């Protein structure tokens, strides 16, 4: 479905180029539900932005269904079926919510789309994206926009960030329902064990490299062990007892 071959990304920090992703080789299969996790600053969002075309990789190739899309623009990748839900959705000044949704859905379906994410259409359609909406509201609106269009691959960047537990559980249910409708591969960037426990496969990214990947049974114990390591280190315990990433 999606294949990354020897992908590298370097970003400028002043006069220096900093390595962000190093030798990423990754295959994503059709209709699988993946969780992408790892320490903060490990390159998870950068990897998503490379796949979406927001960042241009410095080396390596990207293939979708066997077709080389390395040089595709963001728009071309979106047309090919790749969608990305931001961790912090952009708030376009002066853009009404109904006009944002019209980018991916026809006007007759806008009300149903908003209802599907638990928002009352008459309260939101004519509001502007920068009109004091909460983070949770913007997440729902962006999710509505993503779920309204047919996609082959959807990347969700930390859907748990900035929302309460009730909102997160509802957003997660929407993501799962969309995935189960078929013919879509889902990648959720997350630290949340609730999401990790639902994934078909977990990909662990550390310091810009894929440290490991595999089933929940294989990867979750590694993450839990690492969490214990961090706790011991912070509390002055003996962190030599466990292996830390």
N, C-alpha and C positions, 0 to 999 in steps of 0.2 A: 504494500500500500504506500507507505512513506519510508524512504531510505535516505539516511545521511551517511556519506562516505568521507572519512578523514577531514571533518569540518573543524576549522580553526577560526577564532574570532579574536581580534585585538582592537581595543578602543584607546583613543588618545586621552591622556591625563596630563595636561600642560604640553610639554615638549616630548613626553615619553609615550610609547605605546605599551599598554598593559595587556598581557594575555588574559582573556576572559574564558574562552573555550579552547580546549586542546584535544585534538585528535578524537573528535566525537564520531563514533560509528554506531549507528542506531537503526534498527528496523522496527516499524510499527505495523501491526497486522490489521486487516479489516475487522471492524465490529468489536474490537477489544476495548476494555475500559482500563486505562493506565493511570497510575499515580506517579507523579514526578516529585521527588522529595530530596532533602539534603539541607545542610546548614545554610543560614542566611549568607548571602554573598557568594554562594557556590556556583552561580551561573544559570539558575533555573529559568528566570525571566528572560535572560539574554538568549538562551536556547530557544525559547518560545518566539522571541522577536526575530531570530534568524529564520526559523521555519516560516513565519508569517511574512518575512521580507522587510520588516521594519529596520533590521540591521542586515548589512551585507557581509557575509562571511568572507574572510581573507583567503582561505584555502578550502578545498574540498568541494563536493558536489551534493546536490539535493535532488531526489527523484520522487515523483508522485505517480503511482501506477506505471512505473517504468519510464516515465517521461522526465527528462532533465528540466527542472524548473529553477535551477540556480540563478539564472538571470531574469526571472520573472519579477515584475513589480508587485507591490502590495495588491493593487487592483487585479492584476492577472492571477495572482494566487487566490484571491477571494473568488474570482469567477471560476477557478478550477475546483473550488469547494473547500478551501481552508478558511476557518473562522477563528477569531481570537477575542475572548472576553477579558478585558483589562482588569488588573487588581484594583486600580483606581480609575474608573471610567472617565474619559475626558468630558468636560462640561462645555459644550460649544455655545459661546455667547450669542444670545438672540435667536438660537435655533429652537423651534417648538418641538415638543416630544413627538407630535404626530408626523412632523416632517422628517425627524430622525428615523422613525419606524417605517416611513414610506420608502426609504432606501432599500429595505429588504422585504417589504410586504405591500400588497395592494390595499387601497384605502378601505375597502369593504371588510377587511379582516382585522383592522387596527383594534377595535373594541375587544374582540375575542382574544387577541394577543395579550392585551393588558390584563384582562381577566385571568388569563392562564398563569400570570405571575402574581396574582393576588392584588392587583391595583384596580381601582374604580375608574373606568374610562373618562367619565365626565369631570373627574377631579384632576386629570393629568394631560389629556390630549392637547389642550391649548396652553399648557404651561411651558415655559422655556427651561432648557436644560440647566441654566445657571440661576434658577429662581429659588434658591434656598432649599433644594431637595437634600435629604439626608443621604449618607453614603449607602445605606441599605436600599433606599428608593432608587438611586442611580444604578445600583447593581441589578435590581429587578428590571429596570427599563432596558439596560444594555443586554441582559439575558433574554428579554423578550425580543430584542432586535436580532440577536444571534439565532435564537430558536425559530424565528419566523422564516429563515431562508434555508434552502436545502444545502447541506454540507456533507463532505466526505470525512473531514477531520475538524474537530472543535477542540481548542485549547482554552481551558478555564484557569486564569491566574489567581490563585488563592481566593476562592469564593467566600471563604470564612472571614476574610479580613474586613473589619469595619461594620459587621452586622451582628445582631444579637443571636442567641442560640435558636430561638423560634424561627427567625428569618433564615438562618443558615440551613436548618433542617428542611424548610420548605424549598429553598433554592436547590439543595442537594437532591430532593425528590424530583424536582423539575428536570435537573440534569440527567438523573437516572432514567426517568420516563422517556426523555428525548432519545437517550442512548438505546433504550430497549425497542424503540420503534424500528430500529434496524438500519443497516447500511451506513453506519457512522462510527468512526473511531473517536474515542474521547480521551483526552489527556487533561488531568487535573493537577495543577501545581499546588501542593499542600503540605502542611505540617500536621494536619488534623488526623488523629488516629481513626476517627469515624470514616473518613474517606479512604484512608489506607486499607482499612479492613474490608472495603467493598471492591477494591481494585482486582482485576484479573491478574495484573502484573504491576510490580513496583520497580521504578527506576531510581537509583540512588546517585545523585550528582554531588561530587565533592571537589572543591577547588578547580572547577571547570572541566572535570573529567568524570566519566561514568565509572563510579567505584564498584557498583554491583547492580544487578537486576535479577528479577525472578519472581516467584510466587509470593503471596502474602506470608505463607508459612516459612519461607526462606528469609525474607528481608525484614519483616516486622521484628523478630528477635534481635537482629543487628541494631535496628533503630532504638529499641527499648534498652539494649545494653549500652549504647552510646549515651542515651539520656541519663542512665544511672551513673555513667562515667562523669558526665558534666556535673551532676548533682554532687558527687563525691569531691570533685575538684573545687566546686564553689563552697563546699562545707568543710574543706580542709581534710577530707578523707584520703585514703590511699588509692589514687587513680591508676596505680600500676597493676591493680587487680584485673582491670579490663582493658581491652584495646580500644583506643579512641581514634576517630577519624580526624 
